Amino acid sequence: MGHYVPHTDDEIESMLAFVGLASLDELFSTIPEALRLAAGDDGRYLDVPDGLSEPDVLYEMERLAGRNRAAGLVCFAGGGAYDHEVPSAVKRLTFRSEFVTAYTPYQPEVSQGVLQALFEYQTLISRMTGVAVANASLYDGATATVEAVNLAVAATGRSTVWVSGGVNPLWRETLRTFAKGTGHDLVPVPLVDGVTVWPEAGERPGAVLLQYPNYLGCLEDMERAAAVAQQHGALLLVAFDPVAAGLLRTPGSYGADVVVGEGQPFGTPLSLGGPYLGLFACRSEHVRRLPGRLVGETVDVDGRRAYVTTLRTREQDIRREKASSNVCTNQTLIAICCAIQLSWLGTSGIRQLALRCARGTRYARESLLAIDGVEPLGTAPTLREFAIRTPVAPEVIVERLAEEGFLAGIPLSEEYGGGLLVAVTERRTRAEIDRYVEAMEKVVR
């Protein structure tokens, strides 16, 4: 197998010495041992014979990968990554060479196609979120949330941020990591019965952050959140599920100053955690603090419509020392993929997509709650995701349902009182939901 590893022993030793570690095992010590591949007696991690041709190696690796149970499981997991349909047209158009091989459009005269595609993406995201300006994308929902907080703190001059417990815990962890360097004071606001209960008093925040629908799938009281932000002169930051745009009012209509989200549901399949797409939009008064890039429309010397990078002040051009963000790139290909799928669906298609998710979620929730011992974790309305309490530990349920052919959901931490988070997308048929419920009933008896 050593023939297929690009690093020499000396290079590996040099890297380990640089980071202050004694071995590769120590490097990967944070990964649970049960998930790590053990070396055999010969020191090999994979039993791939030497001397194979490239096609033979690929065939062997595919055979080994096929042993992973998750490869064929019917997915009822969500929590920020969802098993949505990706139409063939989206795949075909996205992987045209003009998009796949495109680089940063520093020279607009040779990048009009990519710039126009990004401009259309920005327009679609602005309409979905209900705020004036969207950027050309960020890395993922977590980093978009961090950038929203950075913008709010810079705009208000106050580093205290009230953060709802309904925000994706992984995104909050990313936010806490950044806050260690920026000095932001993150004040957690707990959930009660699945929704955020904002404090009546406390240190005046510069930003109020919530997720809509929240991590448990519950619809938050957006008017109450907007009133809290207005009361304290804070910016209202909303992490918005783009699928919800098919049925719910836009965050901008509630007074949101910055709207972020994860664009993975539109055009990006589940693929081992990435690449994903960070949505970011804000009101026009905050455009000068917008992270990343902004593509604009103009005319050339002959009066023809043309596209340019209007703002990219975080890069090497200008105002670098005054920037509130150090983001210098975006997810061009994934953003274009998102724009293609949104255009393919159209307004009525997005509505139908959201309706199918909502109807499947309602059917699955009611069917699961009919099982003895299964209870709701929160009573607020839900759209595509919901949480339940079960008489059997959720980790046990996930393990046992995997044997039945299902990815059952996400076990919730004690922050939420335990339980299981279940997601239903438009891909889940009634027959699949019925089989899932039957398997669940068998497990929790």
N, C-alpha and C positions, 0 to 999 in steps of 0.2 A: 504493500500500500504506500510505502514511502515514495514510490515513483510519482504518485499523484498529489503529493504535498509540495507546494511551491517554495517552502521555506527550508533552509538548511538548518542543521542542528546548531551551528554557530550563531545564525541569525536569531533563532528562538532563544538561545541562552542570553544573547545581548539584549533582546527585548525584555526578558524576565528580570535581568539585572537592572535595567533602566527603571522599571516600575516597582522594584524592590520585592520581587516574589522569588520563591525557590523552585517552583515547578509549575507545569501546566495544570496539574490537578488543583493547585492552590489558586490559579487564575480563575478556574471555573467552580470554585468552592461554593459560590452563592447559588448555584443550580442544585436543587434537591438531588440527593444521591440516586433516588429511584428513577430519575429521568436521565441520568448520565449513562452512557455506554461504557461498559467495563472492557478493559483490554484483556485479550486472551493470553495464554501461556507464552506465545511467541511475541507478545508486545503489540500485536495488531488490534485495532479497534473494530475494523470491518474485515471480514474474511473474503477479500477480493484478490484473486490470484494475480501474480505479476505476469507481465507479458501479454495482457489482453489488448485487443484493439479498442478504439474509442467507442464504436457501437456496442461492443460486448460489455464494456464497463458501464455504459448508460443503461443497458438492459438489466444488468445485475443490480444497479442502484435502484432502478424502478421496481424490481422484484422485492428488494428489501423495504423500500418505502411503502409498498402495498401491504406490508404487515401492520402498519399503523392503523388502529381501529378507527380513528377519526376520519379516515379517507372516505368511508362510505356511510357515515352516520347521518341520519335525518336531523337537521339542525334546528333546535329550539333555544339556542343561546343567542344573546345579544350583548347588552352592556357596552355599546359603542361600536360594535362590528356586527353586520347583519348579512344574512344569506338572501340577498335580493337577486332578482333576475337581471341578467345583462344581455340585452337583445343582440342578435348576431350582427345587425347593422352597426351597432355601437362598436363592437370589436373590430369589424372590418374597416370602418372609417378611422378609428383611433390609431390603428397600426399601419396607416399609410406612412410611407417613408418620410414624407414632408414633415410629419409630426414627430415620429419616433427619433429621427436623427437631428431634429432642430436643436440649436444651441441658444444661449441667451441672446435676445434680439437687440444687441447693442447698435447694430447698423440697420435702421428701419428700412432703408432702401432695398435691402435684400431679405427682409423679414416680415413683409406685409401679411403673408398668410397666417403666420403664428400670432402676430400682433392683433389681427382682426379676430381670430378665434378667441384670444384672451379677452378682448374687448367685449365680445358677445357673452363670454362666461361671466364677466363682471356685471354686465347688464342683467343677466338672468338671476344672479345671486342678489343683486340690489332689489329686484322686484320680489323675490321670495322672502327677503328679510324685512322689507318695508322701510329701509333707510337708504340714504341718497347715494353713497359711494361704497363700492366693493373693490378690494385689491385683487391682484392677479394670483392669489392663493398663498397659503402657508403650508407647513409640513403636515400637520394633522390637527385634530380638534384640541388636543392638549396644549400644543404650542400656540395655537390661536388664542386660547384662553389666557395664557401667560401674557401675550402681547396686548390683549384687551386690558388687563390689569395695569400693565406698564403705561399704556396710553392714558388710562383714567387717573393714575397717580400723578403723571406729568401734567395733566390738564387741570387737576384740582389742587395740586400741591399738598395733598394729604395722603399719607402712606397706609392708613388703616383701611382694610377691605373686609366687608362682611361677606362671608362665603357660605352659601346654603349647603347643608349636608346632602341635598339632592343633586349636587354636581357630581359627575362621574368621579369616583374615588381615585382612579388612576390619573385623571386630569388634575385633581387637587394635590396629588403627590408631586406631580410635575411642578405645579404652582409653588408648593412648599420648597422644593429644591431651588427654584429660581429665587424665592424670597430670602433664602439664606445669604445670597449675594447682594440683592437689591435693598434688603432691610425692610421690606414691606411687612406690615403687621396684619396677618391673616386671622380674622376672628370667626371661628366656626359658629354657624347658626343651625341648630338641630331641626330634625323633622319631627312632627307630631301627626300620627295617623297618616303618614306617607307624604305630607306636604310641609313646607317651611313655615315656621312661626317666627316672625321677625321680632326682635326685642323692642321694647318701648323706649329704652334708654341705653346709653353706652357712649364710648368715645366716638366722636363724629367721624363717619367714614368718608373716604374719597370715592369709594365705589361700592355698589351693591351687586353681587354676582349670584345668579341662579340659573338653573337649567329648565328648559320648557320643551316637551314634557321632561320631568326629572329622571334621575337614574332608576327609580323604581317604576317608571312608566306613568306616574301620576301627573295630572295637569295642575300646575301651580296657579295661585291667584295672582295673575299678572298685574291687575289694577292695584292690589295691595302693595306689591313689590315696587311699582312705579311711585306710589304715594310715599313709601318709606324713603326712596332715593330722593324724591323732590323735597321732602321734609328736611333732609340733612344736606341738601345741596350737593348730593353725590351723583355720579354717573351710574346709570342703570346698564349693567352688562348682562346679556342673555345668551346662554349657550343653547342654541335652537336646533331641534331635529329637523332637517330639511324635508323629510317625508311628511312631517306634520303640516307643511305648507299647503298640502292638498285639502286640508279640512279646517285648520285653525287660523285665527287672525294672525297677522304678521307681528313680530315683536315690535317693529317700528310703530305700529298703530297704537301700542300701549305706551309709547314714549321711550323705548330703548335707545340709548346713545350708541352702544356698540353691540353688534350681534356676531357671534362666532358659531362654529359648528364643525361637524365631521361630514365631509362630502362622500365618504366611502359608499353609502347606499346607492348612489347614482353612478353606475358604470364600473365600479371596482369590485371584483370578486374577493371573497375571503382567501387570503394567500399568506398564511403564516405570519400575520400581523402587519402587513404593509406591502407596497407603499400606500399611504393614505393621503387625505387631502384636507387641509385646514381652510375652512371658510372664514372670511373676515369682512365685515361691512360696518360702516359708521356714518354718523351724521356729517354733513358737509363742513360744519364748523371745526371738526377734528381732522380734516383731511391732511393738514400739515404734519400731524403726528401718526399718520397711517403707516404701519410697518410694511416692509417689502416694497413691491412695485405697484404702480398704477398706470395702466395703458389708456391713452386718450385718443380721441378722434380729431382730426384737423383736415386741412387741405394742403396740397403741394403747390409748387410755384405755378402750375398750370390750372389750379382751381379744382383738381380732382381730389376726391375723398382719400384720406391717408390716415395711417395709424402710427403712433409714436409712444415711447415710454415717457409719460408726462412727469411722473415723480419716481425717483429712486434715490432719495436723499440719504439713505443709510449705507450706500455703497461708496465707492472710492471717488465719486464725483465732487460733491459739495456737502457742507454742513455736517460732516461726519462727527465732529466733536460735540455737536449739539443734539445728536440723534437720541431718541428715547428707545430705540430698538437697534439691534445689531443684525437683524435678519437681512441677508443679501441675496436670497434666491427664492424660488417658489417651486410648485409642483406642476410645471407646465403641461406635461403629458396627461396627468391625472385630471387636471382642471379641464383640459380640452375634452377628455373622456366624459366628464360630468356634464359639460355643456352640450355635447352631442346627445347624451341620453335625455337631458331635460328638453332639448329641442324635439327629439324623437317622440317623447311622451306628450308634450304640449300641456296646456292648462287642464284640459279634460282628462288626459292620461294620468297626470299627477294626482288628480282628485280620485280617479278610479283606483290607482295604486294604494293611496291612503285608505280608501274605503275598504278595499280587500283586506288590508292589514288590520283595520279596526274590527271588521266583522269576524275575521279569523281569531283575533285576540279575545273578543267577547265570547265566542263559542268555546274556545279552549279554556278560558277562565271559568265559565259556568260549569263546564264538564268536569274540571278538576275539583272545583269546590263542592261538587256533588259527592265526592269520595269522602268517606268517614275519616275524620281526623285532619283533613286539609282545610286550612282557614286562610282568609285574605290577610295580607300584610298591608293595611291601608284600605280606605273605602273611597278615595277620590277617583274620579273617572280616569280611564287609561286609554291609550291609542294603539300602541303596537307592542307593549311590554307590560308585564304585571309581576307582582311578587306574592308568594304564598308561603305559609308556614306548614310544615309537614311533620307527622309523628315520627318520621325517620330522619336522621341527620342528612342534610342536603348533599354532603360529600358522598355518602353511601348511595343516595339516589342516583347521582351522576355516574358513579361506578357501575351500579347494577343496570341502569338503563342503557349504558354503552353496550353491555352484553346483549341487549334487546334491539340494538341498532339505532339508538337515539343519542344525540348530544342534548342532554336533558335541560340544560340551563346553566346558570352561574350561581354557585353557593354564595350567599351574602354574609358579610362579616357581622360581628357582634354590634357594630355601630348601628346596624339596621335591625338588630334583634334576631339575627340569623335568618333562615329561610332560603328560598330558591327564586331566582329571577328568570322568568320565562319570556321568550320573544316569539312572535308569530309574524312572519312576512307573507307577502302575496304568493310565495312559492309553496307554502304549506297547504296541501289539499285537506278536505274534510276527512278523507280516509286516513291520511297520515296523523291528523289530530286524534281521531278515534283510536288508532292503534297506540299512539303515545299515551293517551288517557288509560287505556287498558293495561299497558305496561306499568304505568305509575300506580294504578290500583293494586296490581299484583305485588309491587315492591313495598308499598306502605302498609300492607296488611299485617 
